[in-house]
Each structure stands twice: as structure tokens, then as C-alpha cells.
Amino acid sequence: MDKLTPSQEDYLETIYVESRKNGCAKVTDIAKFLDVKKASVTGALNNLSEKGLINYEPYSPITLTKKGEETAKKILLRHEVMANFLKNILNLNEEEAVVNACKMEHIMTEKMFERIHIFSYFIQDYIKENAEFCNRLKDLYK
């Protein structure tokens, strides 16, 4: 499959989230969520449909193909892992973590993502096992 652009990844992720919430996605909901015009959504949907990632016909509900759902899940996992890493490990506030995760999820190589994912689990386990020590360190950086 061709590599998706960051914009296409955002559309696919939005369709996945909307489909989970409502059973399908609609052009108006996607446009509102991504803060873009309906015409932009239509162009992106045609492109994603050509790539075999979504089922799309004008004026019909939008659903993901099996391949589209698998791809969207991977994109969402990258987003969630990065947001959690930035929030829980680097101690950024929720908004800043989400904004940065959205940017970072598109530029990471698979190798970098895998290593951050593993490192994140390792650090979170370490923090749980060494809570007293970690709390003392936290107090130093207030």
C-alpha cells in the first residue's frame, strides 16, 4: 500500500473514531471534527476509497474496509501511545500531550515507535514498583 499522508491518516483515524461511536461516519461529522470544508472531505474520501481503505459513495454513510480498519487501528495506537508517553512520562498537560502526539504520530518510523512503546511500558512499570523514590524525584522538579 502507498504511504498515507498525515492528512489521510487523520481522515482515516477520524472515520474509525466516528464509526466506533455511531456505526459509520458522515461527511458533515468528519468536516466538523477536522475543522475542514465538506469539499475537502469529499476529495480525501475519494482518495481513501481508491486506496481500498474505505467504502464511500456520495450521500451514503462511510465505513472502513478490513484493510482500512487495520490501518486506522495502527494509527490510533501510535496516537494513544504517544499521548500517554507525553502525559505520563514527560508530564505534559493533556492538551499539550494530544497536540504533540498528533504531530509526532505522523513522522515516527516504525522502529522509533516500537522503542518508545516498549520504553513507555518499562518506565511506567518502574514507577509503579518504585513509587516512593519516584515521588521524591517528582518533588525535586516542582
GIGIGI-V288838 format. One record per residue. RES is the residue in one letter. PSI is psi in degrees with one decimal (NA if undefined). OMEGA is omega in whole degrees, 0 to 359 (999 if undefined). NEAR is the number of other C-alpha atoms within 10 Angstrom. Layout:
BEGIN
res=RES psi=PSI omega=OMEGA near=NEAR
res=RES psi=PSI omega=OMEGA near=NEAR
END
This chain:
BEGIN
res=M psi=143.2 omega=176 near=7
res=D psi=147.7 omega=176 near=5
res=K psi=137.3 omega=179 near=7
res=L psi=148.7 omega=174 near=14
res=T psi=161.5 omega=176 near=10
res=P psi=-38.6 omega=179 near=14
res=S psi=-44.7 omega=179 near=12
res=Q psi=-38.3 omega=177 near=15
res=E psi=-41.6 omega=179 near=19
res=D psi=-41.3 omega=178 near=19
res=Y psi=-46.8 omega=182 near=21
res=L psi=-43.1 omega=178 near=28
res=E psi=-42.3 omega=179 near=21
res=T psi=-43.0 omega=178 near=20
res=I psi=-41.5 omega=179 near=28
res=Y psi=-48.5 omega=181 near=27
res=V psi=-45.7 omega=179 near=18
res=E psi=-39.8 omega=179 near=19
res=S psi=-39.5 omega=178 near=18
res=R psi=-36.4 omega=183 near=11
res=K psi=-42.5 omega=189 near=10
res=N psi=0.8 omega=182 near=10
res=G psi=-20.1 omega=177 near=13
res=C psi=174.4 omega=177 near=16
res=A psi=153.8 omega=177 near=22
res=K psi=149.7 omega=182 near=18
res=V psi=-45.5 omega=183 near=21
res=T psi=-39.5 omega=179 near=12
res=D psi=-40.6 omega=179 near=15
res=I psi=-45.6 omega=180 near=22
res=A psi=-43.4 omega=180 near=18
res=K psi=-46.7 omega=183 near=11
res=F psi=-43.0 omega=183 near=13
res=L psi=-3.8 omega=180 near=13
res=D psi=52.3 omega=177 near=9
res=V psi=168.8 omega=179 near=12
res=K psi=153.3 omega=180 near=13
res=K psi=-36.3 omega=180 near=15
res=A psi=-36.9 omega=177 near=11
res=S psi=-39.7 omega=180 near=11
res=V psi=-45.6 omega=181 near=19
res=T psi=-44.1 omega=179 near=17
res=G psi=-44.1 omega=180 near=11
res=A psi=-39.7 omega=180 near=16
res=L psi=-41.6 omega=177 near=24
res=N psi=-42.5 omega=181 near=16
res=N psi=-45.9 omega=179 near=15
res=L psi=-33.9 omega=177 near=21
res=S psi=-43.1 omega=178 near=19
res=E psi=-31.2 omega=179 near=12
res=K psi=-2.6 omega=178 near=14
res=G psi=23.3 omega=183 near=16
res=L psi=-22.9 omega=180 near=22
res=I psi=159.4 omega=170 near=23
res=N psi=116.6 omega=184 near=17
res=Y psi=129.0 omega=170 near=22
res=E psi=139.0 omega=179 near=12
res=P psi=139.8 omega=178 near=10
res=Y psi=16.3 omega=178 near=8
res=S psi=157.2 omega=176 near=12
res=P psi=150.1 omega=182 near=14
res=I psi=130.8 omega=177 near=22
res=T psi=162.1 omega=178 near=22
res=L psi=145.1 omega=169 near=23
res=T psi=172.2 omega=177 near=15
res=K psi=-46.2 omega=179 near=12
res=K psi=-39.5 omega=179 near=13
res=G psi=-40.5 omega=179 near=22
res=E psi=-42.3 omega=178 near=19
res=E psi=-44.2 omega=180 near=13
res=T psi=-44.3 omega=181 near=19
res=A psi=-39.3 omega=178 near=23
res=K psi=-40.1 omega=178 near=15
res=K psi=-42.3 omega=179 near=13
res=I psi=-46.3 omega=180 near=18
res=L psi=-38.8 omega=178 near=20
res=L psi=-44.0 omega=178 near=15
res=R psi=-44.6 omega=180 near=23
res=H psi=-48.9 omega=183 near=23
res=E psi=-42.6 omega=179 near=17
res=V psi=-44.8 omega=181 near=20
res=M psi=-43.1 omega=179 near=25
res=A psi=-43.9 omega=178 near=26
res=N psi=-41.8 omega=178 near=20
res=F psi=-48.7 omega=182 near=22
res=L psi=-36.8 omega=181 near=20
res=K psi=-51.1 omega=188 near=18
res=N psi=-29.8 omega=182 near=16
res=I psi=-46.8 omega=181 near=16
res=L psi=-3.3 omega=174 near=11
res=N psi=37.1 omega=173 near=13
res=L psi=153.3 omega=177 near=16
res=N psi=164.0 omega=186 near=12
res=E psi=-49.5 omega=183 near=13
res=E psi=-46.5 omega=181 near=11
res=E psi=-37.5 omega=178 near=14
res=A psi=-44.6 omega=182 near=21
res=V psi=-44.4 omega=180 near=19
res=V psi=-46.6 omega=181 near=12
res=N psi=-38.2 omega=178 near=15
res=A psi=-40.3 omega=179 near=21
res=C psi=-38.3 omega=180 near=19
res=K psi=-43.8 omega=186 near=13
res=M psi=-33.0 omega=184 near=15
res=E psi=-24.4 omega=183 near=21
res=H psi=-20.7 omega=187 near=17
res=I psi=-8.6 omega=182 near=11
res=M psi=142.2 omega=170 near=13
res=T psi=164.1 omega=177 near=9
res=E psi=-40.6 omega=181 near=10
res=K psi=-45.2 omega=179 near=9
res=M psi=-44.4 omega=180 near=11
res=F psi=-47.4 omega=180 near=18
res=E psi=-42.6 omega=181 near=14
res=R psi=-38.8 omega=176 near=11
res=I psi=-40.2 omega=179 near=17
res=H psi=-48.9 omega=179 near=17
res=I psi=-45.6 omega=180 near=12
res=F psi=-41.0 omega=180 near=14
res=S psi=-46.6 omega=177 near=19
res=Y psi=-44.3 omega=181 near=15
res=F psi=-50.1 omega=182 near=11
res=I psi=-43.1 omega=180 near=14
res=Q psi=-38.8 omega=176 near=14
res=D psi=-41.6 omega=180 near=12
res=Y psi=-43.4 omega=180 near=12
res=I psi=-43.3 omega=179 near=15
res=K psi=-43.3 omega=183 near=10
res=E psi=-21.8 omega=184 near=11
res=N psi=44.9 omega=187 near=11
res=A psi=-44.6 omega=183 near=12
res=E psi=-47.8 omega=179 near=11
res=F psi=-44.2 omega=182 near=10
res=C psi=-36.5 omega=177 near=14
res=N psi=-37.8 omega=177 near=11
res=R psi=-39.4 omega=177 near=10
res=L psi=-43.1 omega=179 near=11
res=K psi=-42.6 omega=180 near=11
res=D psi=-31.1 omega=178 near=8
res=L psi=-28.0 omega=186 near=8
res=Y psi=19.7 omega=178 near=6
res=K psi=NA omega=999 near=5
END
